[in-house]
Amino acid sequence: MNIYELTTNQKNAIDKAKKIYGEYWKDEIRKGWQTGVYRWGLDSDKIAELQRMRNTIGKKGLDTLK
């Protein structure tokens, strides 16, 4: 799966995570997926979308995103 197959809400959540977490954005999302706790900067809508993505694209899908 690549970024162009994501919904607008999913793209927005990923873009926000990239902006906040920088080059380590995937690591931070993985930590959030494992714990349900995200570091500062993401609002509840973005967190909810990332959690839904955990259930739909999973780790393999996250790995393919750029």
C-alpha positions in Angstrom: 0.0 0.0 0.0 1.3 3.4 -0.8 0.3 6.9 0.4 -1.9 7.4 -2.6 -4.2 4.5 -1.7 -5.0 6.0 1.7 -8.2 8.0 2.4 -7.9 11.8 2.8 -8.2 11.4 6.6 -5.5 8.8 6.7 -3.2 10.9 4.6 -3.8 13.9 6.9 -3.0 11.8 10.0 0.2 10.5 8.4 1.2 14.0 7.2 0.7 15.4 10.7 2.8 12.6 12.2 5.6 13.3 9.7 5.5 16.9 10.5 5.6 16.4 14.3 7.9 13.4 14.5 10.3 14.1 11.6 12.4 11.3 10.3 11.3 8.9 13.1 7.6 9.2 12.3 7.2 5.5 11.6 8.8 4.5 14.8 6.5 6.9 16.7 3.4 5.5 15.0 4.5 1.9 15.8 5.0 2.9 19.5 1.6 4.4 19.5 0.1 1.3 17.9 1.7 -0.9 20.5 0.8 1.2 23.6 -2.2 3.4 22.4 -0.2 6.4 23.7 1.1 9.0 21.3 3.6 11.6 22.2 2.6 15.3 22.1 1.2 17.1 19.1 -1.5 14.9 17.7 -5.1 15.7 18.3 -7.7 13.0 19.1 -9.0 12.8 15.6 -5.5 12.1 14.2 -4.9 9.5 16.9 -8.2 7.7 16.2 -7.3 7.6 12.5 -3.9 6.2 13.2 -5.4 3.5 15.4 -7.9 2.6 12.7 -4.9 2.3 10.3 -3.3 -0.1 12.7 -6.3 -2.4 12.2 -6.5 -2.0 8.4 -3.0 -1.7 7.0 -0.9 -3.0 9.9 2.9 -3.0 10.2 3.5 -4.1 6.6 1.3 -1.3 5.2 3.1 1.2 7.4 6.5 0.0 6.2 5.5 0.7 2.6 4.5 4.3 3.2 6.8 7.1 2.3 
